[in-house]
Amino acid sequence: MVDCDCLPACPFFNDKMKNMPSMAGMMKKRYCQDDYMSCARHIVKVAIGGDKVPIDLYPGQNERVSKIIGSA
C-alpha cells in the first residue's frame, strides 16, 4: 500500500511522539504505511480539513471521529 500523504507533515508523529520512538514506529507502520484510510486523523482531515484535526487525536481513536466531524 502507498504511504499516507499526510505523514511528512503530520504534527502528531513529528512532534507529539518524539519521546516514544518505538510506539511511534509501530503506529506509523500500521496507520501510515499499511492502512492510512483507517487513521482517525486522516478521516477527520479528509472530512472537514486538516486545521480541524485535534493535536491530541491518536490514529486509533476512531470513536472520537464522528463527534469531531459533527461539531465542525
N, CA, C and O atoms as a MOPAC input file, in Angstrom:
PM7 MOZYME 1SCF
protein

 N      0.83900 1    -1.18200 1     0.00000 1
 C      0.00000 1     0.00000 1     0.00000 1
 C      0.88400 1     1.24600 1     0.00000 1
 O      2.01900 1     1.19600 1     0.47600 1
 N      0.39900 1     2.32200 1    -0.50800 1
 C      1.12200 1     3.58900 1    -0.58700 1
 C      1.08900 1     4.29500 1     0.76900 1
 O      0.08800 1     4.23700 1     1.48400 1
 N      2.18800 1     4.95700 1     1.11300 1
 C      2.23400 1     5.73000 1     2.35900 1
 C      1.19400 1     6.85100 1     2.33300 1
 O      0.85900 1     7.38000 1     1.27300 1
 N      0.70300 1     7.19400 1     3.49100 1
 C     -0.23900 1     8.29800 1     3.63800 1
 C      0.44300 1     9.60600 1     3.22500 1
 O      1.59200 1     9.86200 1     3.58600 1
 N     -0.26800 1    10.40900 1     2.48000 1
 C      0.29000 1    11.69000 1     2.04600 1
 C      0.44400 1    12.67300 1     3.20200 1
 O      1.13500 1    13.68300 1     3.06300 1
 N     -0.18300 1    12.39600 1     4.33000 1
 C     -0.10200 1    13.28700 1     5.49800 1
 C      1.15600 1    13.06300 1     6.33000 1
 O      1.54300 1    13.93200 1     7.11200 1
 N      1.78800 1    11.92400 1     6.17400 1
 C      2.90500 1    11.53500 1     7.03900 1
 C      4.01900 1    12.56600 1     7.16300 1
 O      4.43900 1    12.84500 1     8.28600 1
 N      4.51900 1    13.14500 1     6.08200 1
 C      5.63800 1    14.08500 1     6.23900 1
 C      5.31300 1    15.31200 1     7.08600 1
 O      6.20300 1    15.86300 1     7.73300 1
 N      4.07100 1    15.74400 1     7.09400 1
 C      3.71600 1    16.96000 1     7.83200 1
 C      2.81800 1    16.70000 1     9.03300 1
 O      2.34300 1    17.64900 1     9.65800 1
 N      2.57900 1    15.45500 1     9.36500 1
 C      1.66900 1    15.14500 1    10.47100 1
 C      2.28800 1    15.59200 1    11.80100 1
 O      3.29800 1    15.03400 1    12.22900 1
 N      1.69300 1    16.58900 1    12.45400 1
 C      2.26600 1    17.08000 1    13.70400 1
 C      2.21900 1    16.04600 1    14.81500 1
 O      3.04300 1    16.08500 1    15.72900 1
 N      1.28700 1    15.13900 1    14.75400 1
 C      1.20000 1    14.10300 1    15.77500 1
 C      2.46900 1    13.26900 1    15.80400 1
 O      3.04600 1    13.05000 1    16.86900 1
 N      2.90300 1    12.80700 1    14.65500 1
 C      4.08700 1    11.96300 1    14.60400 1
 C      5.37800 1    12.74900 1    14.61900 1
 O      6.38200 1    12.26300 1    15.14000 1
 N      5.38400 1    13.91900 1    14.07600 1
 C      6.62200 1    14.68800 1    14.00300 1
 C      6.93400 1    15.44800 1    15.27100 1
 O      8.05600 1    15.92500 1    15.43800 1
 N      5.97500 1    15.57500 1    16.17100 1
 C      6.21700 1    16.29500 1    17.42200 1
 C      5.77700 1    15.50400 1    18.64800 1
 O      6.58100 1    15.26000 1    19.54700 1
 N      4.53600 1    15.10900 1    18.69300 1
 C      3.94800 1    14.53800 1    19.89700 1
 C      4.60500 1    13.24700 1    20.36100 1
 O      4.70600 1    13.01200 1    21.56500 1
 N      5.04900 1    12.41700 1    19.44900 1
 C      5.57800 1    11.11600 1    19.84200 1
 C      7.09400 1    11.02600 1    19.77800 1
 O      7.63800 1     9.92300 1    19.72700 1
 N      7.78700 1    12.14900 1    19.77900 1
 C      9.24700 1    12.10400 1    19.65200 1
 C      9.91800 1    11.41000 1    20.83700 1
 O     11.03600 1    10.91200 1    20.70300 1
 N      9.25600 1    11.37100 1    21.99100 1
 C      9.82400 1    10.70700 1    23.16000 1
 C      9.43700 1     9.23800 1    23.24200 1
 O      9.83300 1     8.54600 1    24.18000 1
 N      8.67100 1     8.75500 1    22.27500 1
 C      8.24000 1     7.35900 1    22.24700 1
 C      8.53000 1     6.77400 1    20.86000 1
 O      7.59300 1     6.41500 1    20.14600 1
 N      9.78600 1     6.67000 1    20.46700 1
 C     10.11100 1     6.25700 1    19.10400 1
 C      9.60900 1     4.86800 1    18.71700 1
 O      9.20200 1     4.67200 1    17.57200 1
 N      9.62300 1     3.89700 1    19.63200 1
 C      9.16000 1     2.56500 1    19.25500 1
 C      7.65100 1     2.54500 1    19.05600 1
 O      7.16100 1     1.90200 1    18.12800 1
 N      6.90500 1     3.23900 1    19.91200 1
 C      5.44900 1     3.32600 1    19.76300 1
 C      5.10300 1     4.09100 1    18.48700 1
 O      4.21100 1     3.68600 1    17.74200 1
 N      5.79200 1     5.17400 1    18.24000 1
 C      5.56100 1     5.95300 1    17.02000 1
 C      5.84200 1     5.09600 1    15.79700 1
 O      5.10000 1     5.15700 1    14.81700 1
 N      6.89400 1     4.30400 1    15.84100 1
 C      7.23800 1     3.43600 1    14.72400 1
 C      6.14800 1     2.41200 1    14.44500 1
 O      5.80900 1     2.15900 1    13.28900 1
 N      5.60500 1     1.82800 1    15.49300 1
 C      4.52700 1     0.84900 1    15.32600 1
 C      3.28000 1     1.50700 1    14.74700 1
 O      2.63200 1     0.94800 1    13.86200 1
 N      2.95000 1     2.68300 1    15.24400 1
 C      1.75200 1     3.36900 1    14.76300 1
 C      1.93800 1     3.85400 1    13.32600 1
 O      1.00400 1     3.79400 1    12.52600 1
 N      3.12500 1     4.32600 1    12.99700 1
 C      3.39500 1     4.74400 1    11.61400 1
 C      3.26300 1     3.56000 1    10.67100 1
 O      2.69000 1     3.68300 1     9.58800 1
 N      3.79000 1     2.42000 1    11.07600 1
 C      3.69600 1     1.22900 1    10.23400 1
 C      2.24100 1     0.84900 1    10.00300 1
 O      1.82900 1     0.58800 1     8.87300 1
 N      1.47000 1     0.82100 1    11.08100 1
 C      0.07200 1     0.39400 1    10.97100 1
 C     -0.78900 1     1.40900 1    10.23400 1
 O     -1.49100 1     1.05900 1     9.28500 1
 N     -0.73800 1     2.66200 1    10.66600 1
 C     -1.67100 1     3.65600 1    10.14500 1
 C     -1.14800 1     4.45400 1     8.95300 1
 O     -1.94000 1     4.91300 1     8.13100 1
 N      0.14000 1     4.62400 1     8.84600 1
 C      0.68400 1     5.49000 1     7.79000 1
 C      1.18400 1     4.71600 1     6.58300 1
 O      1.25800 1     5.25200 1     5.47800 1
 N      1.52500 1     3.46200 1     6.79900 1
 C      2.05800 1     2.67500 1     5.70000 1
 C      1.14300 1     1.52300 1     5.29100 1
 O      1.11000 1     1.15800 1     4.11600 1
 N      0.41600 1     0.95600 1     6.21800 1
 C     -0.41200 1    -0.20200 1     5.89300 1
 C     -1.87700 1     0.15000 1     5.63300 1
 O     -2.47400 1    -0.35500 1     4.68100 1
 N     -2.45800 1     1.00700 1     6.46500 1
 C     -3.90200 1     1.25000 1     6.36800 1
 C     -4.24500 1     2.67300 1     6.79500 1
 O     -4.96900 1     2.87200 1     7.77000 1
 N     -3.72900 1     3.66100 1     6.06900 1
 C     -3.95900 1     5.04400 1     6.47200 1
 C     -5.41800 1     5.47100 1     6.37600 1
 O     -5.81300 1     6.45200 1     7.00400 1
 N     -6.21900 1     4.75500 1     5.60600 1
 C     -7.63700 1     5.11000 1     5.48900 1
 C     -8.39800 1     4.86200 1     6.79000 1
 O     -9.50600 1     5.37000 1     6.96000 1
 N     -7.81800 1     4.08500 1     7.71300 1
 C     -8.47300 1     3.84700 1     8.99800 1
 C     -7.95000 1     4.76700 1    10.10000 1
 O     -8.41600 1     4.69000 1    11.23700 1
 N     -6.99800 1     5.62700 1     9.78200 1
 C     -6.43600 1     6.56400 1    10.75900 1
 C     -7.45600 1     7.65000 1    11.08300 1
 O     -7.94900 1     8.33200 1    10.18500 1
 N     -7.76800 1     7.80700 1    12.35100 1
 C     -8.74100 1     8.80800 1    12.77500 1
 C     -8.32200 1    10.20800 1    12.32500 1
 O     -9.17100 1    11.00600 1    11.92700 1
 N     -7.04500 1    10.50900 1    12.38200 1
 C     -6.55100 1    11.82200 1    11.97000 1
 C     -6.78500 1    12.04300 1    10.47900 1
 O     -7.19800 1    13.12800 1    10.07000 1
 N     -6.52600 1    11.03300 1     9.67600 1
 C     -6.72100 1    11.13400 1     8.23800 1
 C     -8.20500 1    11.29000 1     7.90400 1
 O     -8.56500 1    12.08400 1     7.03500 1
 N     -9.06100 1    10.53900 1     8.58600 1
 C    -10.50300 1    10.60300 1     8.34400 1
 C    -11.02400 1    12.01200 1     8.60900 1
 O    -11.78700 1    12.55000 1     7.80700 1
 N    -10.62100 1    12.61100 1     9.72000 1
 C    -11.06500 1    13.96100 1    10.05400 1
 C    -10.52900 1    14.96100 1     9.03200 1
 O    -11.26000 1    15.84200 1     8.58000 1
 N     -9.26200 1    14.82600 1     8.67000 1
 C     -8.67300 1    15.75200 1     7.70300 1
 C     -9.43100 1    15.73200 1     6.38200 1
 O     -9.74800 1    16.78500 1     5.82800 1
 N     -9.71900 1    14.55200 1     5.88500 1
 C    -10.42500 1    14.42400 1     4.61500 1
 C    -11.84900 1    14.97100 1     4.72400 1
 O    -12.34300 1    15.61900 1     3.80100 1
 N    -12.50300 1    14.70700 1     5.85000 1
 C    -13.90200 1    15.10700 1     6.02300 1
 C    -14.08800 1    16.60700 1     6.21300 1
 O    -14.97700 1    17.20200 1     5.60200 1
 N    -13.26100 1    17.22600 1     7.05100 1
 C    -13.51600 1    18.63800 1     7.39400 1
 C    -12.28800 1    19.53600 1     7.32800 1
 O    -12.38700 1    20.73300 1     7.60000 1
 N    -11.13400 1    18.98000 1     6.97300 1
 C     -9.94100 1    19.80700 1     6.81900 1
 C     -8.89300 1    19.56100 1     7.88300 1
 O     -9.20900 1    19.25300 1     9.03200 1
 N     -7.64800 1    19.70200 1     7.48400 1
 C     -6.52300 1    19.45900 1     8.37100 1
 C     -6.46200 1    20.36900 1     9.58200 1
 O     -5.95700 1    19.97700 1    10.63400 1
 N     -6.97300 1    21.58100 1     9.43800 1
 C     -6.95100 1    22.51200 1    10.56700 1
 C     -7.95000 1    22.13100 1    11.65400 1
 O     -7.91600 1    22.70600 1    12.74200 1
 N     -8.82400 1    21.18900 1    11.39200 1
 C     -9.82500 1    20.74000 1    12.36800 1
 C     -9.40500 1    19.47800 1    13.11400 1
 O    -10.13500 1    19.00100 1    13.98300 1
 N     -8.24100 1    18.93700 1    12.78200 1
 C     -7.76400 1    17.72100 1    13.44200 1
 C     -7.15700 1    18.10500 1    14.79000 1
 O     -6.16100 1    18.82700 1    14.82900 1
 N     -7.74200 1    17.63500 1    15.89800 1
 C     -7.18600 1    17.94900 1    17.21600 1
 C     -5.77400 1    17.38700 1    17.35800 1
 O     -5.51300 1    16.25500 1    16.95200 1
 N     -4.88200 1    18.15700 1    17.92000 1
 C     -3.49600 1    17.73100 1    18.08000 1
 C     -3.39100 1    16.48100 1    18.95100 1
 O     -2.45000 1    15.70100 1    18.80900 1
 N     -4.35800 1    16.29100 1    19.85600 1
 C     -4.30700 1    15.13400 1    20.75800 1
 C     -5.05100 1    13.91700 1    20.22300 1
 O     -5.20400 1    12.93300 1    20.94600 1
 N     -5.51500 1    13.95500 1    18.98200 1
 C     -6.23200 1    12.81600 1    18.39700 1
 C     -5.22600 1    11.75700 1    17.95000 1
 O     -4.40200 1    11.99900 1    17.06800 1
 N     -5.30600 1    10.58500 1    18.57000 1
 C     -4.45000 1     9.46600 1    18.19700 1
 C     -5.04100 1     8.76500 1    16.97700 1
 O     -6.25800 1     8.79100 1    16.79400 1
 N     -4.22600 1     8.14700 1    16.14900 1
 C     -4.71500 1     7.49200 1    14.94300 1
 C     -5.77400 1     6.42200 1    15.19300 1
 O     -6.62900 1     6.19400 1    14.33700 1
 N     -5.73200 1     5.77300 1    16.33200 1
 C     -6.68500 1     4.71100 1    16.64100 1
 C     -7.93900 1     5.15700 1    17.36400 1
 O     -8.75700 1     4.32000 1    17.74500 1
 N     -8.11000 1     6.45000 1    17.56100 1
 C     -9.26600 1     6.95200 1    18.30400 1
 C    -10.46200 1     7.22400 1    17.38600 1
 O    -10.98900 1     8.33600 1    17.34900 1
 N    -10.87100 1     6.21500 1    16.66200 1
 C    -11.96600 1     6.36300 1    15.72000 1
 C    -13.29700 1     6.68100 1    16.40200 1
 O    -14.20400 1     7.21900 1    15.76800 1
 N    -13.41700 1     6.35300 1    17.67900 1
 C    -14.65400 1     6.66400 1    18.39500 1
 C    -14.85800 1     8.16900 1    18.53800 1
 O    -15.98700 1     8.60700 1    18.75500 1
 N    -13.81500 1     8.96200 1    18.42500 1
 C    -13.92400 1    10.42200 1    18.51900 1
 C    -14.27400 1    11.08700 1    17.20000 1
 O    -14.71500 1    12.23600 1    17.18300 1
 N    -14.08100 1    10.37800 1    16.09200 1
 C    -14.21900 1    10.97300 1    14.76000 1
 C    -15.59100 1    11.58000 1    14.52200 1
 O    -15.68500 1    12.72900 1    14.09200 1
 N    -16.65300 1    10.83900 1    14.79000 1
 C    -17.99900 1    11.35700 1    14.49400 1
 C    -18.32600 1    12.60500 1    15.31600 1
 O    -19.00100 1    13.51000 1    14.82700 1
 N    -17.85300 1    12.65500 1    16.55500 1
 C    -18.08600 1    13.81800 1    17.39600 1
 C    -17.34100 1    15.04600 1    16.84000 1
 O    -17.88600 1    16.14900 1    16.80800 1
 N    -16.11100 1    14.83900 1    16.41300 1
 C    -15.30500 1    15.92100 1    15.86600 1
 C    -15.92500 1    16.44200 1    14.55800 1
 O    -16.06700 1    17.64900 1    14.36000 1
 N    -16.28100 1    15.52200 1    13.69100 1
 C    -16.86700 1    15.89800 1    12.41100 1
 C    -18.22500 1    16.56100 1    12.62100 1
 O    -18.56000 1    17.53300 1    11.94300 1
 N    -19.00300 1    16.03200 1    13.56000 1
 C    -20.32600 1    16.57900 1    13.84400 1
 C    -20.30200 1    17.96700 1    14.44200 1
 O    -21.25900 1    18.72600 1    14.28500 1
 N    -19.22600 1    18.31100 1    15.12500 1
 C    -19.15400 1    19.63200 1    15.76000 1
 C    -18.50300 1    20.68500 1    14.86300 1
 O    -18.38200 1    21.84800 1    15.24900 1
 N    -18.09100 1    20.27600 1    13.67800 1
 C    -17.42200 1    21.22100 1    12.76400 1
 C    -18.42200 1    22.10200 1    12.04900 1
 O    -18.03300 1    22.95000 1    11.24600 1

